[in-house]
């Protein structure tokens, strides 16, 4: 299963995705714009099977 991502806002107001590890610490923080476009480019297993 994919890591759960929570959204935050940077000091400049841009939307961010924060990925946390099992202990709740930040593992990765990336801009929503970049993360979302990467998600759109990828196809899920269900989409590939069609």
Biopython code that builds the backbone (N, CA, C, O; Angstrom):
import numpy as np
from Bio.PDB.StructureBuilder import StructureBuilder

atoms = [
    (1, "UNK", "N", (0.840, -1.182, 0.000)),
    (1, "UNK", "CA", (0.000, 0.000, 0.000)),
    (1, "UNK", "C", (0.886, 1.247, 0.000)),
    (1, "UNK", "O", (1.951, 1.256, 0.617)),
    (2, "UNK", "N", (0.455, 2.272, -0.677)),
    (2, "UNK", "CA", (1.221, 3.516, -0.750)),
    (2, "UNK", "C", (1.206, 4.225, 0.598)),
    (2, "UNK", "O", (0.260, 4.088, 1.373)),
    (3, "UNK", "N", (2.256, 4.978, 0.866)),
    (3, "UNK", "CA", (2.336, 5.730, 2.114)),
    (3, "UNK", "C", (1.245, 6.787, 2.149)),
    (3, "UNK", "O", (0.907, 7.380, 1.124)),
    (4, "UNK", "N", (0.702, 7.016, 3.326)),
    (4, "UNK", "CA", (-0.340, 8.034, 3.465)),
    (4, "UNK", "C", (0.297, 9.414, 3.430)),
    (4, "UNK", "O", (1.306, 9.658, 4.091)),
    (5, "UNK", "N", (-0.289, 10.304, 2.665)),
    (5, "UNK", "CA", (0.248, 11.655, 2.542)),
    (5, "UNK", "C", (-0.740, 12.652, 3.111)),
    (5, "UNK", "O", (-1.945, 12.554, 2.877)),
    (6, "UNK", "N", (-0.224, 13.610, 3.857)),
    (6, "UNK", "CA", (-1.062, 14.677, 4.383)),
    (6, "UNK", "C", (-0.665, 15.967, 3.691)),
    (6, "UNK", "O", (0.477, 16.113, 3.256)),
    (7, "UNK", "N", (-1.593, 16.900, 3.585)),
    (7, "UNK", "CA", (-1.299, 18.157, 2.905)),
    (7, "UNK", "C", (-1.032, 19.259, 3.925)),
    (7, "UNK", "O", (-1.660, 19.313, 4.982)),
    (8, "UNK", "N", (-0.108, 20.116, 3.594)),
    (8, "UNK", "CA", (0.251, 21.279, 4.401)),
    (8, "UNK", "C", (0.445, 22.442, 3.442)),
    (8, "UNK", "O", (0.341, 22.280, 2.227)),
    (9, "UNK", "N", (0.725, 23.607, 3.992)),
    (9, "UNK", "CA", (1.060, 24.765, 3.165)),
    (9, "UNK", "C", (2.402, 25.319, 3.604)),
    (9, "UNK", "O", (2.705, 25.403, 4.794)),
    (10, "UNK", "N", (3.203, 25.697, 2.609)),
    (10, "UNK", "CA", (4.513, 26.281, 2.900)),
    (10, "UNK", "C", (4.331, 27.739, 3.335)),
    (10, "UNK", "O", (3.233, 28.290, 3.263)),
    (11, "UNK", "N", (5.420, 28.344, 3.784)),
    (11, "UNK", "CA", (5.348, 29.743, 4.215)),
    (11, "UNK", "C", (4.983, 30.663, 3.058)),
    (11, "UNK", "O", (4.412, 31.734, 3.268)),
    (12, "UNK", "N", (5.313, 30.243, 1.827)),
    (12, "UNK", "CA", (4.961, 31.059, 0.661)),
    (12, "UNK", "C", (3.541, 30.787, 0.180)),
    (12, "UNK", "O", (3.057, 31.449, -0.738)),
    (13, "UNK", "N", (2.865, 29.803, 0.802)),
    (13, "UNK", "CA", (1.469, 29.534, 0.473)),
    (13, "UNK", "C", (1.249, 28.392, -0.486)),
    (13, "UNK", "O", (0.107, 28.093, -0.834)),
    (14, "UNK", "N", (2.335, 27.730, -0.934)),
    (14, "UNK", "CA", (2.180, 26.613, -1.857)),
    (14, "UNK", "C", (1.727, 25.368, -1.095)),
    (14, "UNK", "O", (2.098, 25.166, 0.061)),
    (15, "UNK", "N", (0.934, 24.549, -1.748)),
    (15, "UNK", "CA", (0.437, 23.325, -1.136)),
    (15, "UNK", "C", (1.537, 22.270, -1.141)),
    (15, "UNK", "O", (2.257, 22.128, -2.129)),
    (16, "UNK", "N", (1.668, 21.526, -0.035)),
    (16, "UNK", "CA", (2.702, 20.501, 0.089)),
    (16, "UNK", "C", (2.092, 19.159, 0.451)),
    (16, "UNK", "O", (1.033, 19.095, 1.077)),
    (17, "UNK", "N", (2.766, 18.088, 0.055)),
    (17, "UNK", "CA", (2.444, 16.731, 0.486)),
    (17, "UNK", "C", (3.513, 16.316, 1.467)),
    (17, "UNK", "O", (4.697, 16.496, 1.181)),
    (18, "UNK", "N", (3.155, 15.774, 2.596)),
    (18, "UNK", "CA", (4.119, 15.263, 3.567)),
    (18, "UNK", "C", (3.866, 13.776, 3.755)),
    (18, "UNK", "O", (2.749, 13.361, 4.064)),
    (19, "UNK", "N", (4.920, 12.970, 3.567)),
    (19, "UNK", "CA", (4.838, 11.526, 3.773)),
    (19, "UNK", "C", (5.472, 11.235, 5.119)),
    (19, "UNK", "O", (6.578, 11.698, 5.396)),
    (20, "UNK", "N", (4.788, 10.477, 5.956)),
    (20, "UNK", "CA", (5.311, 10.154, 7.281)),
    (20, "UNK", "C", (5.679, 8.675, 7.367)),
    (20, "UNK", "O", (5.100, 7.841, 6.671)),
    (21, "UNK", "N", (6.654, 8.357, 8.233)),
    (21, "UNK", "CA", (7.023, 6.957, 8.444)),
    (21, "UNK", "C", (6.094, 6.370, 9.512)),
    (21, "UNK", "O", (5.170, 7.037, 9.978)),
    (22, "UNK", "N", (6.354, 5.117, 9.892)),
    (22, "UNK", "CA", (5.492, 4.417, 10.837)),
    (22, "UNK", "C", (5.439, 5.106, 12.202)),
    (22, "UNK", "O", (4.435, 5.011, 12.908)),
    (23, "UNK", "N", (6.520, 5.801, 12.572)),
    (23, "UNK", "CA", (6.561, 6.482, 13.873)),
    (23, "UNK", "C", (5.947, 7.879, 13.814)),
    (23, "UNK", "O", (5.893, 8.573, 14.829)),
    (24, "UNK", "N", (5.489, 8.292, 12.644)),
    (24, "UNK", "CA", (4.843, 9.586, 12.504)),
    (24, "UNK", "C", (5.780, 10.727, 12.165)),
    (24, "UNK", "O", (5.353, 11.879, 12.092)),
    (25, "UNK", "N", (7.069, 10.416, 11.954)),
    (25, "UNK", "CA", (8.027, 11.462, 11.584)),
    (25, "UNK", "C", (7.958, 11.708, 10.083)),
    (25, "UNK", "O", (7.582, 10.823, 9.314)),
    (26, "UNK", "N", (8.329, 12.927, 9.672)),
    (26, "UNK", "CA", (8.332, 13.240, 8.242)),
    (26, "UNK", "C", (9.407, 12.429, 7.538)),
    (26, "UNK", "O", (10.573, 12.451, 7.932)),
    (27, "UNK", "N", (9.008, 11.714, 6.494)),
    (27, "UNK", "CA", (9.962, 10.954, 5.691)),
    (27, "UNK", "C", (10.310, 11.727, 4.427)),
    (27, "UNK", "O", (11.453, 11.719, 3.971)),
    (28, "UNK", "N", (9.303, 12.396, 3.868)),
    (28, "UNK", "CA", (9.503, 13.117, 2.618)),
    (28, "UNK", "C", (8.479, 14.237, 2.530)),
    (28, "UNK", "O", (7.308, 14.043, 2.857)),
    (29, "UNK", "N", (8.916, 15.397, 2.094)),
    (29, "UNK", "CA", (7.995, 16.506, 1.846)),
    (29, "UNK", "C", (8.238, 16.991, 0.426)),
    (29, "UNK", "O", (9.379, 17.268, 0.054)),
    (30, "UNK", "N", (7.188, 17.095, -0.365)),
    (30, "UNK", "CA", (7.335, 17.583, -1.734)),
    (30, "UNK", "C", (6.149, 18.468, -2.083)),
    (30, "UNK", "O", (5.102, 18.407, -1.439)),
    (31, "UNK", "N", (6.325, 19.284, -3.101)),
    (31, "UNK", "CA", (5.251, 20.187, -3.489)),
    (31, "UNK", "C", (4.099, 19.376, -4.079)),
    (31, "UNK", "O", (4.311, 18.371, -4.757)),
    (32, "UNK", "N", (2.894, 19.828, -3.810)),
    (32, "UNK", "CA", (1.694, 19.159, -4.306)),
    (32, "UNK", "C", (1.709, 19.116, -5.826)),
    (32, "UNK", "O", (1.334, 18.110, -6.428)),
    (33, "UNK", "N", (2.141, 20.204, -6.443)),
    (33, "UNK", "CA", (2.135, 20.309, -7.905)),
    (33, "UNK", "C", (2.984, 19.201, -8.528)),
    (33, "UNK", "O", (2.545, 18.535, -9.466)),
    (34, "UNK", "N", (4.200, 19.004, -8.007)),
    (34, "UNK", "CA", (5.099, 17.984, -8.551)),
    (34, "UNK", "C", (4.591, 16.577, -8.242)),
    (34, "UNK", "O", (4.622, 15.701, -9.107)),
    (35, "UNK", "N", (4.125, 16.359, -7.014)),
    (35, "UNK", "CA", (3.649, 15.037, -6.622)),
    (35, "UNK", "C", (2.403, 14.652, -7.409)),
    (35, "UNK", "O", (2.266, 13.510, -7.850)),
    (36, "UNK", "N", (1.499, 15.603, -7.581)),
    (36, "UNK", "CA", (0.254, 15.340, -8.289)),
    (36, "UNK", "C", (0.520, 15.028, -9.762)),
    (36, "UNK", "O", (-0.083, 14.111, -10.321)),
    (37, "UNK", "N", (1.422, 15.789, -10.393)),
    (37, "UNK", "CA", (1.714, 15.540, -11.808)),
    (37, "UNK", "C", (2.396, 14.188, -11.988)),
    (37, "UNK", "O", (2.185, 13.522, -13.002)),
    (38, "UNK", "N", (3.219, 13.771, -11.011)),
    (38, "UNK", "CA", (3.852, 12.456, -11.071)),
    (38, "UNK", "C", (2.798, 11.354, -10.947)),
    (38, "UNK", "O", (2.883, 10.329, -11.623)),
    (39, "UNK", "N", (1.797, 11.572, -10.071)),
    (39, "UNK", "CA", (0.707, 10.601, -9.917)),
    (39, "UNK", "C", (-0.088, 10.469, -11.208)),
    (39, "UNK", "O", (-0.495, 9.368, -11.579)),
    (40, "UNK", "N", (-0.310, 11.581, -11.891)),
    (40, "UNK", "CA", (-1.086, 11.570, -13.136)),
    (40, "UNK", "C", (-0.327, 10.805, -14.227)),
    (40, "UNK", "O", (-0.927, 10.068, -15.008)),
    (41, "UNK", "N", (1.003, 10.989, -14.273)),
    (41, "UNK", "CA", (1.815, 10.320, -15.301)),
    (41, "UNK", "C", (1.839, 8.808, -15.119)),
    (41, "UNK", "O", (1.907, 8.064, -16.097)),
    (42, "UNK", "N", (1.783, 8.350, -13.868)),
    (42, "UNK", "CA", (1.829, 6.906, -13.610)),
    (42, "UNK", "C", (0.463, 6.271, -13.832)),
    (42, "UNK", "O", (-0.569, 6.904, -13.609)),
    (43, "UNK", "N", (0.462, 5.030, -14.268)),
    (43, "UNK", "CA", (-0.788, 4.293, -14.414)),
    (43, "UNK", "C", (-0.858, 3.220, -13.329)),
    (43, "UNK", "O", (0.155, 2.612, -12.985)),
    (44, "UNK", "N", (-2.045, 2.995, -12.798)),
    (44, "UNK", "CA", (-2.219, 1.975, -11.773)),
    (44, "UNK", "C", (-2.229, 0.591, -12.426)),
    (44, "UNK", "O", (-2.336, 0.471, -13.646)),
    (45, "UNK", "N", (-2.115, -0.445, -11.604)),
    (45, "UNK", "CA", (-2.152, -1.810, -12.117)),
    (45, "UNK", "C", (-3.477, -2.077, -12.839)),
    (45, "UNK", "O", (-3.512, -2.756, -13.865)),
    (46, "UNK", "N", (-4.562, -1.531, -12.284)),
    (46, "UNK", "CA", (-5.881, -1.737, -12.883)),
    (46, "UNK", "C", (-5.953, -1.080, -14.260)),
    (46, "UNK", "O", (-6.535, -1.643, -15.187)),
    (47, "UNK", "N", (-5.366, 0.103, -14.397)),
    (47, "UNK", "CA", (-5.386, 0.793, -15.689)),
    (47, "UNK", "C", (-4.509, 0.065, -16.714)),
    (47, "UNK", "O", (-4.851, 0.010, -17.896)),
    (48, "UNK", "N", (-3.386, -0.491, -16.266)),
    (48, "UNK", "CA", (-2.507, -1.227, -17.179)),
    (48, "UNK", "C", (-3.164, -2.516, -17.651)),
    (48, "UNK", "O", (-2.920, -2.954, -18.775)),
    (49, "UNK", "N", (-3.981, -3.124, -16.824)),
    (49, "UNK", "CA", (-4.625, -4.400, -17.159)),
    (49, "UNK", "C", (-5.686, -4.238, -18.245)),
    (49, "UNK", "O", (-6.007, -5.201, -18.941)),
    (50, "UNK", "N", (-6.235, -3.026, -18.396)),
    (50, "UNK", "CA", (-7.310, -2.805, -19.387)),
    (50, "UNK", "C", (-6.817, -2.888, -20.801)),
    (50, "UNK", "O", (-7.599, -2.725, -21.738)),
]
sb = StructureBuilder()
sb.init_structure("model")
sb.init_model(0)
sb.init_chain("A")
sb.init_seg("    ")
for serial, (resi, resn, name, xyz) in enumerate(atoms, 1):
    if name == "N":
        sb.init_residue(resn, " ", resi, " ")
    sb.init_atom(name, np.array(xyz, "f"), 0.0, 1.0, " ", f" {name:<3s}", serial, name[0])
structure = sb.get_structure()
